[in-house]
């Protein structure tokens, strides 16, 4: 059990609310922590502390801010094993995978520590008697609301970019991983002045209070429904909304590919982290020429993953996934593998392969966020491309093909922030993209995230008249 507290103006305290949230281990149901929920008064105090510290932190030299972020990254690296144990206990990711995720977070902090001092303005060609500049500056107070499925790496990206550019932060981690968020801030906060990094704890009501508070940016990674509520709150307050939300990422399996290799890629994308990844494979369009062999190989891959997969984050999420699967089967889909809640403790769900899926099934339309690979057979690459593009989401997509012309056609035509060819995961560490449609708005990664965290000011300096 962990004694989770909030962190405001450099002080750790339980807060002013009588409400408590409990977290249990999704593998066996044992208690992990009970968390005091931050009250509206606590949220207001955290925002006020961040506002109080904002001018001082904005005036700190960029190199000094970068040095603080480097020191925080070093401290996180030293605490990685402990944090991996906490993360695994709260959301079910195996400890080895949790440790890798925290390593990615360390790398992200270091990336922004290096990029921050180089993120400068530019001069403009104007009148010879004047100087014209476009100067960057921090926006002020950033509310950072992060998810449970990758609670350290995602938080490090948003926190690192906000802090290195001179913003102060109020962070609210997911109510499903509060101890992970608490320990992360415990590790990072000592490297910054009081009030620069604050922590509040709680559920959606706390997140809503924070989004409605007088902050300058609300950066959120989470569900589409929550993102839309945040966007509405920001429209009322004038804050900038920076959102990465749900996805229904497709894979197109073209004719001519090795079905065993394609099945390995799809299984990795659908089953890793029990399918609980923003850019997980959520629907598959396979060319009829390879469909039979591909399904056989995908079933074999599901059997292999069944021995490795961890639990889902909780039974509520697992039951929601199973509801989509059962409805699909009722509507004519065939469960080639999995497709049923296993007996025993915990929130486990087996790697599931569904064949004979159709466009109108919920499992092909709405985000599942579980270890499910629904498969639909198509008669041509163009048909697969058309169906893949027909979605209310636009986060990412993958194309598995031996045709360079098909690859070119796909990345140009798919209305998603990211298009991957012949690999469901991967890419340079500084890559950034704009999610589309219900998947959010604004850059969430890369150097461009520094642009999102800063405001640009045009400055015109005219020489005084001669003789003054």
N, C-alpha and C positions, 0 to 999 in steps of 0.2 A: 504494500500500500504506500502511496506517495502523498505527502502533505502539500497539495497544490495551492498556491496563493496567487494573487494578482500583484503586479509591479507598477507602482505609480510614483513618479517624481523621485525615483531612486530608492523607494521603500517597498519592502515585501509585506503584504498584509492580507487577511482573509476577505476583507470587503464588508459591505454594510447590508447584504441581503441574507435572508433566512433560507433562501432556496438552495438546494443541493442537487447535483447531478452525479450519478454513479456510472462507472464504466466497469464492465466485466470482460475477462479474457475470452475472445471468440472461439478459442480452441477447446476450452473446457468449462467455461462459465464461472470461473473463480473470480472474486473481486480484484480489481486493479487499483481503483482509487475512487474517492468521493470528493467532488469539487464544489467549493462555494461559488455560487453564481454571482457575477458582478451585477450590482444594481444600476439603475439609470444615474444615480448620484455618482457611483464609481466611474461610469463611463464619462460623465461630464468632468470629473476630476482628472481623469487620464488625459482627456483632450486639452483641458486647461494647462496641465503640466507640460504637455508637448508644445502648446502654443507659447508658454512662458520660456521654454528652452530654445525656441525656433531661431530667434535672431542671433543668439550666441553661436549656435551650431552652424547656421548659414554663414556666419562671419569667420568660421574656422578655416584655415588654409586647406585647399583641396588635398595637398600632400599629407597633412595631419589627419584628415578624415580617412584617407586611404590607409594610412598606417594603423589607425584604430581598427579598420575592417580586416586588415591582414592579421592583427593580433587576435581578433575574434575568431578568424578562421583557424588559426593555430590552436586556440582553446577548444574549438569544436572538434578538431581532428583528435585531440587528446581524449575527449569525452565520447568518442564515437561508439565504442563498445557498450558503454552504459546506456547511451541513447538508443542503440539498436535493440537492446533488451526491453526497454520501455516501449518502443514502437511496436515490437513484435507482440508484447503482452496486450497492447491496446487495440491494434487493428489486424493482427494475425499474420503479417508478412513474416516469413521465416527470417531468423536473425541474420543469416548471411546476406540475403537480399536487402534487409534493412541497413546493414553496414555499407553495402554498395551505394544505396540511396544517400546515406549521410555523406559518403565520400564525394558524391556528385554535388551535394550542398557546399562542402568545403571548397571544391573547385569553383563553384559559382561565386562564392564570396571573394575568392582570390581574383577571379576574372574582373569583377566590378571594382575591386581595389586598384587594379591596374588601369582599367578604362576610365575611372572617375576623374583623375587629374587631367586626362587628355580630352575630356569632354568640354570643349571650350566654344566660344562664339566665333564669329568671322567678321572681317571688315568688308565694306562695300565700296565699289567704285562710284564716287560722287563728285562733288565740287572740289576743286583744288584748294579752296579756302575753308574746307570743312572736313571733319572726320565722321564717317558713318559706320556704326557697328550693329551687329546682331549679337546680343549678349544673353547667355543662359543664366538662370538663377533658380534656386529651389522654389517649389510651389508653396511650401509651408508645412502643414501637418498632413500626413498620409495615414489613412486607416487601412490596415492590411488584414484581410479576412481570408484565411487559408483552409484547405480541405484536409481530410483525414487520410486519403489514399496514398499520399506521398508528403507527409507533413513537414519534413525537414528540408528536402531539396526545393520544394516549391516556396516555402517560407524564405529560404536563403536568397532566392532570386529576387523576390519583391523587397525584402528587408535590405539586402545589400545594395540594390539600385537606389532605393529611397535614401538610405543613410549616406552613401558616398557622395550623393549630389547635394547634400546639405539639408535635407528634409528631416523632420522629427516624425516619430511613428507611434501609433497606438495599434498593437497587434492583438487580434482575436483568433486563436486557433479553433479548429473544429471541436465541438463538444464530445466527439468520439475519440479524440486524441489529446485531451487537455494536459496530461502529464508530460507528453512529448513536447508540446508547446511551452509548457512551464520550464522544463529542464533546458530547452533550447535558449530561452531568454535568460535563464540563470547563467548560462555559459557566455552568452554574447554581451549582456548588459554591462558588466563591469568595465568594459573597454570603451564605454561612451559616457559623457557627462550625464548627471541626473536629469531625467525628463526627456532625454533624446529617444530612448526606447522604452515604451510602456507596454504592459500586458493586462488585458482583461479576459475573463473567462465566462463561458456560458453558451447558451443555445442560440437559436435564431432570433429570439427576442432581443438578446444582447447585441447581436450583429445588426439588427434593424435600428436599435438605438444609436449605435456607432455610425451607421451609414447616414442617419438623419442629423448627426451632430455637426457643429460648425468646423468641418475639416475641409481641406483643399482638394484632396484626392481620395477616392475609395477604390482600392485595388483588391479585387476578389477573384479567387479561383474556386469554382464550385458549380452548383446546379444552374440550369438555365432559369428556372423559376426564381431562385434567389437573385440571380444576376439582374433579372428584369425588375424585381422589387428595388434593388440597389440603384439601378438606372433611374427609376421613378423618383427615389429619394434625392438623388443628385440633381435631377431636373428642378426640384423644389429649392434646394440649397445653393445651387450654382457650383457644386464640387464637380471635379472631373471623375467620370466613371471609367475604370480600366478593368475589363472583364474577360476572363477565360472560362467559358461555361461548357455545357454538355456537348456531346458528339454522338454521331451514329456512323462511325468511320467505315467506309466500304473497302473491300478488296476485289479487284477484277482479276480473275485467273484466265489468261488468254490461251487460245489453242497453241499447241506446240511446246508448251513448257513441260518440264519434268514434273509429273504429278506428285511424286514423293517429296521433292524439294518444295513445291508449292504448299503441300500439306504441312510441312515443317514450319514454313513462314506463317501460315494462317494460325496454326496451333500456338506458336509463340505469341502472336499478337492477340489471340483470344483468351489464352489461359494463364499467362504470366500474371502474378499478383492477383490471382483468382479473377482475372478480367477487370479488375478495379483500377484502370488506368484511363486518363482522359482520352488518349489516342489509341485505345484498344480496338482491335478488329471486332466490329459489331454486326457486319453483314457481308456475305460473300456471293459474288456473281461469277460462276464458273462456266466456261465454254463447254457446250455439249460434247465436243470431241474428246475431252479429257475428264468429263464429269464423273464417270463411273470409277475410274482408277483413282481420281482425286479423293472421292468420298471414302473409298476403301483405305487409302493411306491416312486420311484425316482421322478415321476411326482408330487406326493403329496409334497415331500420335496422341489421341485422347486417352487411350489406355496407358501410354507411357507417362503422360502428365498426371494421371490419377494418383500415381505413387508419390508425386512431388508437391502437389498443390496444397496450399495452406487454406485456412478457413476464410470465409468472407468476414466483413467487419462486425456484423451482428446478425441476429436472426431476422430482424425486420427487413434488412436489405436482401437477405437470402430468400425470404418468402416472396418479396416483390419480384425477384428474378424467376423463381419457380412459377409464379402466377403467369408471367409472360410465356414461359415454356409450355405450361399446361394448356393455355388458351391456344397456342399455336398448334399443338397436337390435336386439340378438339376441332380446330379449323382445317385439319388435313395434313399438317406436317408430320414427319416421321422421325422419332428419336433414334438415331443410329447408335449413339452412345449417350449414357447419362440420362438426364431428364427426370430425376426423382430425388427428393430429399432423403438423404441417408439416415439410417437409424443411429442413435448414439448422441453423445453430448456435443456441444459446440455449434458453430454456424457453418459447417462444411456444405459445399455443393459440388457435385462431380463435374469434371469437364464434359460438356454436352455438345453433341453435334446433331443439328436438325436438318433433315433433307426435305425436299418437296415444299419449300417455303414459297410464299407469294407476297406481292407488294403490300397487300392490305392487312397483313398480320402485324400486330403491335411489335412483335419481336424483330420485324424488319423496318419499323417506322420510328419507334421511340427508343431512347437510350435504355439499355439493359444493365450495364455496369456489373456484369458477372461473367463467369466462365462459360459462355454460350457462343457457338459458331453456327448461325443460321445460314443455310446454303440454298441458293436459287440457281437453276440451270438456265443459261441463255444461249441463243442460236448464233450470235455474232459478237464481235468485240464492240461494235457500235451500240448494240442493244445493252450490253453490260455497262458501257459508258453512260448511256442515257438513263438507265435505272440508278446507277450510282450517283448521278448528279441530282436526281429527284429526291430531295430531302429538305426538311426544315432546318437542318444543321449544316455546318460548314467548317469543321475543325481540321480534319486530315483525311487522306485517302491513299491507297496503295494500288499499284498496278504491277502484276507479275507477267512479264511478256518477253519474248525473244525478238520482238519487232521494234526497232528504233522509231519507225514512223508512228506506231501505236503509242509508244512512250511520249513522243512529242505531242501527239494529238491529245493524250490524256492530261498532261500537265497544263496544257493551254485551256482545255475545256472544263475541267472539274472546278466547281465553285467552292473551293476549300482553301484554308490558309496554308496547308502543307500538302504536297504531293510527293510520295515516295515511289521510286521505281525499283523493283526487284529486291526490296528489303522493307519489312514492316516497321523496323526501328532503325535509327542511325541518323547521321548528319553531323555537320561541323558544330562545335560547341557554341559558336556565336550566332547561329541562325535565329532569325526572327520572322514572324509571319503575322498577318492580320486574320484572325478567325472571322468567319462570315455568318450571317443569318443568326440563328439562335445560339450560336457557339461563342458569341462575345464580341468585343470591340477593343481595338488598340493593340500595340505590341506588348507581348508578355515576356520576351526573352531578348538576349543579344544586346548589342550596343544601343539599339533603338529604344530599349526600355529606359535608358537614361534620358532620352528625349521626352518620353511620357512623364517622367518624374520631374521635369524642369519646365519652366516657362521662358519663352524667348521675348526679349525686350529690344525694340529698335531704338537706337541712340543716335541722335544727330548733334554734333558739336560744331558750331559755327565760330569761326575766328571773329573776335571783336573788331569793330571798325578801327581803321588806322588812326593813331593819335590818342587812343585811350590809354 
